[in-house]
């Protein structure tokens, strides 16, 4: 009987200690899960703007003059060139994982599928890479890859 009583007390004490443990996502000191949500949101909104071919909005999610800004401008020129042969669509499917934040810099791993369809031209591109962001003021902006 004493053994059952001892085990019950031990389980209750263990439960009290474990309830004080945080089960949240670990972040770098000074960052929050709100920052992680903002990073993901910027990446999703960037690709949504590309899907709608809203190039000025897509570039607004990038740091002006960065590699990603110029890659977006090149994609815009490509889409404009193909649009001469008839209307077209761009569809982006993105999956974001492994967001890490260190101060004003962040990186997120993405898996991306892009489908281009303009006139008789059709192409699909797939890949994965890290996207790099920097916090400018209160906003996260993409600068790479």
C-alpha positions as a Markdown table, in Angstrom:
| # | Residue | x | y | z |
|---|---|---|---|---|
| 1 | Unk | 0.0 | 0.0 | 0.0 |
| 2 | Unk | 2.9 | 2.3 | 0.9 |
| 3 | Unk | 4.4 | 1.7 | -2.6 |
| 4 | Unk | 1.2 | 2.6 | -4.4 |
| 5 | Unk | 0.9 | 5.8 | -2.3 |
| 6 | Unk | 4.6 | 6.7 | -3.1 |
| 7 | Unk | 4.1 | 6.1 | -6.9 |
| 8 | Unk | 0.9 | 8.3 | -6.9 |
| 9 | Unk | 2.8 | 11.1 | -5.1 |
| 10 | Unk | 5.7 | 10.7 | -7.5 |
| 11 | Unk | 3.5 | 10.9 | -10.6 |
| 12 | Unk | 1.7 | 14.0 | -9.2 |
| 13 | Unk | 5.0 | 15.8 | -8.4 |
| 14 | Unk | 6.3 | 14.9 | -11.9 |
| 15 | Unk | 3.1 | 16.3 | -13.5 |
| 16 | Unk | 3.4 | 19.5 | -11.6 |
| 17 | Unk | 7.0 | 20.0 | -12.7 |
| 18 | Unk | 6.2 | 19.1 | -16.4 |
| 19 | Unk | 3.3 | 21.5 | -16.5 |
| 20 | Unk | 5.8 | 24.3 | -16.0 |
| 21 | Unk | 7.8 | 23.4 | -19.1 |
| 22 | Unk | 7.2 | 25.4 | -22.2 |
| 23 | Unk | 6.1 | 23.5 | -25.3 |
| 24 | Unk | 6.5 | 26.4 | -27.7 |
| 25 | Unk | 8.7 | 26.7 | -30.7 |
| 26 | Unk | 12.2 | 27.8 | -29.7 |
| 27 | Unk | 13.2 | 31.1 | -31.0 |
| 28 | Unk | 16.3 | 33.2 | -30.8 |
| 29 | Unk | 16.2 | 35.6 | -27.8 |
| 30 | Unk | 14.5 | 38.8 | -28.7 |
| 31 | Unk | 12.3 | 37.2 | -31.4 |
| 32 | Unk | 8.8 | 36.0 | -31.1 |
| 33 | Unk | 6.5 | 33.5 | -32.9 |
| 34 | Unk | 4.9 | 36.7 | -34.3 |
| 35 | Unk | 8.1 | 37.3 | -36.2 |
| 36 | Unk | 8.0 | 33.8 | -37.5 |
| 37 | Unk | 4.4 | 34.3 | -38.6 |
| 38 | Unk | 5.4 | 37.6 | -40.3 |
| 39 | Unk | 8.3 | 35.9 | -42.2 |
| 40 | Unk | 6.0 | 33.2 | -43.5 |
| 41 | Unk | 3.4 | 35.8 | -44.4 |
| 42 | Unk | 5.8 | 37.9 | -46.5 |
| 43 | Unk | 6.9 | 34.8 | -48.4 |
| 44 | Unk | 3.4 | 33.7 | -49.1 |
| 45 | Unk | 2.2 | 37.2 | -50.1 |
| 46 | Unk | 5.2 | 37.5 | -52.4 |
| 47 | Unk | 4.3 | 34.4 | -54.3 |
| 48 | Unk | 0.7 | 35.3 | -54.3 |
| 49 | Unk | 1.6 | 38.7 | -55.9 |
| 50 | Unk | 3.6 | 36.8 | -58.6 |
| 51 | Unk | 0.6 | 34.5 | -59.2 |
| 52 | Unk | -1.6 | 37.5 | -59.8 |
| 53 | Unk | 1.2 | 39.1 | -61.9 |
| 54 | Unk | 1.1 | 42.1 | -59.6 |
| 55 | Unk | 4.8 | 42.9 | -60.1 |
| 56 | Unk | 5.0 | 46.1 | -58.2 |
| 57 | Unk | 3.5 | 44.4 | -55.1 |
| 58 | Unk | 5.8 | 41.4 | -55.5 |
| 59 | Unk | 8.8 | 43.7 | -55.7 |
| 60 | Unk | 7.6 | 45.7 | -52.6 |
| 61 | Unk | 8.2 | 42.5 | -50.5 |
| 62 | Unk | 11.9 | 42.6 | -51.6 |
| 63 | Unk | 14.7 | 44.9 | -50.5 |
| 64 | Unk | 15.3 | 47.3 | -53.4 |
| 65 | Unk | 18.5 | 46.4 | -55.3 |
| 66 | Unk | 18.7 | 42.9 | -53.8 |
| 67 | Unk | 19.2 | 39.7 | -55.8 |
| 68 | Unk | 15.5 | 38.8 | -55.2 |
| 69 | Unk | 14.3 | 42.2 | -56.4 |
| 70 | Unk | 16.2 | 41.8 | -59.7 |
| 71 | Unk | 15.0 | 38.2 | -60.1 |
| 72 | Unk | 11.5 | 39.4 | -59.7 |
| 73 | Unk | 12.0 | 42.2 | -62.3 |
| 74 | Unk | 13.5 | 39.6 | -64.7 |
| 75 | Unk | 10.4 | 37.3 | -64.1 |
| 76 | Unk | 8.2 | 40.4 | -64.9 |
| 77 | Unk | 10.1 | 41.0 | -68.2 |
| 78 | Unk | 9.8 | 37.3 | -69.1 |
| 79 | Unk | 6.0 | 37.3 | -68.4 |
| 80 | Unk | 5.6 | 40.6 | -70.4 |
| 81 | Unk | 7.5 | 39.0 | -73.3 |
| 82 | Unk | 5.3 | 35.9 | -73.3 |
| 83 | Unk | 2.1 | 37.9 | -72.9 |
| 84 | Unk | 2.6 | 39.3 | -76.4 |
| 85 | Unk | 1.6 | 35.9 | -77.6 |
| 86 | Unk | -1.7 | 35.8 | -75.7 |
| 87 | Unk | -2.9 | 36.0 | -72.1 |
| 88 | Unk | -1.2 | 33.8 | -69.6 |
| 89 | Unk | -1.1 | 32.5 | -66.1 |
| 90 | Unk | 1.5 | 31.9 | -63.4 |
| 91 | Unk | 0.7 | 29.6 | -60.5 |
| 92 | Unk | 3.0 | 29.4 | -57.5 |
| 93 | Unk | 2.7 | 26.7 | -54.9 |
| 94 | Unk | 5.0 | 27.2 | -51.9 |
| 95 | Unk | 5.6 | 25.2 | -48.7 |
| 96 | Unk | 7.6 | 26.9 | -46.0 |
| 97 | Unk | 9.5 | 25.2 | -43.2 |
| 98 | Unk | 12.4 | 25.6 | -40.9 |
| 99 | Unk | 12.1 | 29.4 | -40.2 |
| 100 | Unk | 15.0 | 30.7 | -38.1 |
| 101 | Unk | 15.4 | 34.2 | -36.9 |
| 102 | Unk | 18.6 | 35.9 | -35.6 |
| 103 | Unk | 18.1 | 39.5 | -34.7 |
| 104 | Unk | 17.0 | 41.4 | -37.8 |
| 105 | Unk | 17.8 | 38.5 | -40.2 |
| 106 | Unk | 15.8 | 35.4 | -41.0 |
| 107 | Unk | 15.9 | 32.4 | -43.2 |
| 108 | Unk | 13.2 | 30.0 | -44.3 |
| 109 | Unk | 13.4 | 26.8 | -46.3 |
| 110 | Unk | 10.9 | 26.7 | -49.1 |
| 111 | Unk | 9.7 | 24.0 | -51.6 |
| 112 | Unk | 8.3 | 25.7 | -54.7 |
| 113 | Unk | 6.4 | 24.7 | -57.8 |
| 114 | Unk | 5.8 | 27.4 | -60.5 |
| 115 | Unk | 3.6 | 26.7 | -63.5 |
| 116 | Unk | 3.8 | 29.2 | -66.4 |
| 117 | Unk | 1.3 | 29.1 | -69.2 |
| 118 | Unk | 1.3 | 31.8 | -71.9 |
| 119 | Unk | -0.2 | 31.2 | -75.3 |
| 120 | Unk | 1.2 | 28.0 | -76.6 |
| 121 | Unk | 4.1 | 28.1 | -74.0 |
| 122 | Unk | 3.9 | 25.9 | -70.9 |
| 123 | Unk | 6.6 | 25.2 | -68.4 |
| 124 | Unk | 6.8 | 23.8 | -64.9 |
| 125 | Unk | 9.7 | 24.5 | -62.5 |
| 126 | Unk | 10.1 | 22.9 | -59.1 |
| 127 | Unk | 12.8 | 23.2 | -56.5 |
| 128 | Unk | 13.7 | 24.0 | -52.9 |
| 129 | Unk | 16.0 | 26.6 | -51.4 |
| 130 | Unk | 16.4 | 29.0 | -48.5 |
| 131 | Unk | 14.9 | 32.4 | -48.7 |
| 132 | Unk | 16.7 | 35.1 | -46.7 |
| 133 | Unk | 14.9 | 38.1 | -45.2 |
| 134 | Unk | 15.9 | 41.2 | -43.3 |
| 135 | Unk | 13.7 | 43.2 | -40.9 |
| 136 | Unk | 13.5 | 46.8 | -42.2 |
| 137 | Unk | 11.7 | 49.0 | -39.7 |
| 138 | Unk | 8.8 | 46.8 | -38.6 |
| 139 | Unk | 8.6 | 44.8 | -41.9 |
| 140 | Unk | 10.4 | 41.7 | -43.1 |
| 141 | Unk | 11.7 | 42.0 | -46.7 |
| 142 | Unk | 13.2 | 39.3 | -48.9 |
| 143 | Unk | 16.8 | 39.8 | -50.2 |
| 144 | Unk | 17.8 | 36.4 | -51.4 |
| 145 | Unk | 18.5 | 33.9 | -52.8 |
